[in-house]
Amino acid sequence: MPPGSGSPGDQLLQAMRDGGLMTAIAFSHIVIGVLLLIPSTRFLGAILQLPICIGIVAFHATMSRSGLAVGMLLLLLNLIALADRPRLLALIGKSSASAA
């Protein structure tokens, strides 16, 4: 795709491909996907996936509306994976016994 053609979203994706960033993103998705599949590391995977999901939603909300519904679904699933009260409380430094 020649420079300046297509939507800003298409131009951004092409720049990411040309710069090699898509390879790093694909690798991180694979690693995080494995973490999400293992019950003992699911919370860590969800924490690592959260900024990626927010970035996907922000990209589709501002540059390429076509994938916004899928991005919102991914964000919802990510938030569901994060809905582990004891681990969330531990993350912010409170014990579950003192929060009850």
N, C-alpha and C positions, 0 to 999 in steps of 0.2 A: 504494500500500500504506500503510495507516494506521500511525502510529508504534506500536511494541510488538508488531506482528503478524509472524508468520513466525519463522524461525530467526535466530540472531545473524548467520549468514553472509548471509542474505537482507537483513537490516537494514543490514549494512555495505555491500553492493552498492548498495542503494537510496540510502544516504547519499552514496556516491561518485557515483552518477548525478545526484542532486539538486544536489550541489556543483560539478558540472562536471569532476570529476577524471577521469571515464571518457574525455572528449575528449582530454585530455593523454596518457592511457595509450594510447589508440588511435593517436595521432600518433606516440608513441615506438615503438610496435610496428611501424608502417609504416617509419619511418626505420631501425630496427635490422634489419628484414627485408631492406631494400635492401642494407644493409651486409653482411649474411650471404650475399647472393647474389653479391656481387662478390668474387672470390678474394683480391684484394689487401687488402680491408678485412674479411675474414671473422673474423679474430682479434679485431679491435676490436669488431665486432658481437657476438661471443660473450661478450666481457668485459662489454659493456653489458647483454646479455641475462641474464647470470648472476643478478644480484640480483632481477630480475623473476621468473625461474624458481623461485628459492628462495622468494620471496613467494607464488607460486602454490601450491607444494607445502605451505608452512606454512599457508596459508589452508585448503586442502582437508584437510590432516591434522587441523586443529583445529576448523573450523567447518562444512564441507560436504564430507563424505567422497565424494560422488558423482563428483567429478572427479579424485580422487587418482591414479588410474592414468595418466590423460593428463598430469597434471602431472609425474609421475615420468618418463614417456617424454620429455617436453620437457627435463627436467633432464639426462637421460642424453644426449640429442642435443646439448645445450649443452656438456656435458663432453667429448664426442667432438670437437666443433668447437674446443675449447680444447686438445686434445691435440697441440699443436705444440711439441715440446721446445725448439727454438732460440728461439722467441718467448717461451715461458714463462721460460726462463733469462734472456733479455734483460730481461724484465719485473721479475725479482727482482735484476737487476744482475750477473749472472754471464755470462761469455762461454761459448759452447758448447765452445770449445777447452780451457778450463781445467776444465770439468766432466767431460771424457771420461777 
